[in-house]
Amino acid sequence: MISFLIVLGLIPPLRKLAYKIDFVDKPRPDSERKIHREPIPLTAGIAIFAGFVITYFIFIRDNFSQSLAIMAGGLLVLSIGIVDDWYKTHGKELPALPKLVVQLLAAVIVYQSGIVFHGFTNPFTGEEILLWTWAQFLLTVTWIFGVTTVINFSDGMDGLAGSLSTISAVTLFIVALAKGQPDSAMMAILLVGVGLGYLKYNKPPAKVFMGDAGASFIGFMLAVIALNGAFKQATVLSLFIPILALGVPIFDNLFVVVKRFLNGKPIYQADATQAHYRLLASGLNTKQALMVLCLINVCFSLTSIIILMLHV
């Protein structure tokens, strides 16, 4: 409730500030991706970050050094996202390399703090199988970077990234509660709060966007929550729990990345190949496309909870 109210209270003044400093996403009639018809402020990511961080330090006080690492990584991701958004408001594109370096650095900071994918449990013998250190590093950094990226890529339609992220956060909250992981559960429910606060202003037709800054921050936090919760003491089959919890963003954007690669296009080059653009092109309106993708993500989430309940 506190994270929800902070976001709800901060977005209106940040909207006004965005108009004053021209930090808005301008419509482009020649673009198949810019489907809004008037300038929309890009400052909701700052409100989301503030709502999460303030509430986090009110309620989570264990392992202060690890908390600082998570927040430092989140701040890095948010900051490069703000720079990227600023470039876009001025009709420019931030090169992919700075974003890549900063997001990887944020992932490495989290890894160094001890939030690591260590391995999995053999479902037949109950023996814990630890991976080599280099494999732990590679998988941890790849997971954080990958989820950060796919949530960012999903932010292409009013209410979409916020809704999918909130559904995923609810799922990870349930998983963390079931596994007795209070810190992960708290982080997940904080994301639910900020997500709902943001959706109050981002539901179609949107009054504000979170931009690359907010989408990347939420993706980063979802990745950390999964690492610190669902992936702990996971069996081979239960490794799919966090993957399914983030099902629509992950599978849709894997399809997009593979398609871009096969077509010889840069992976970071934005286009209209994501599921929401294809649904809109098929004749659905924004609300209908949003509902379809949310229902699919709910189905993925329910599947992940069923796997959790099976204890396999």
Secondary structure, DSSP 8 states (H G I E B T S, - for coil): -HHHHHHHHHHHHHHHHHHHHT-EE---TT-SS---SS-EE--HHHHHHHHHHHHHHHH--SSHHHHHHHHHHHHHHHHHHHHHHHHHHTT----HHHHHHHHHHHHHHHHHTT----EEE-TTT--EEE--HHHHHHHHHHHHHHHHHHHHHH--STTHHHHHHHHHHHHHHHHHHHTT-HHHHHHHHHHHHHHHHHHHHHSSS-S---HHHHHHHHHHHHHHHHHHTTTTT-BTGGGHHHHHHTHHHHHHHHHHHHHHHHTT--TTS--S-SHHHHHHHTT--HHHHHHHHHHHHHHHHHHHHHHHHHT-
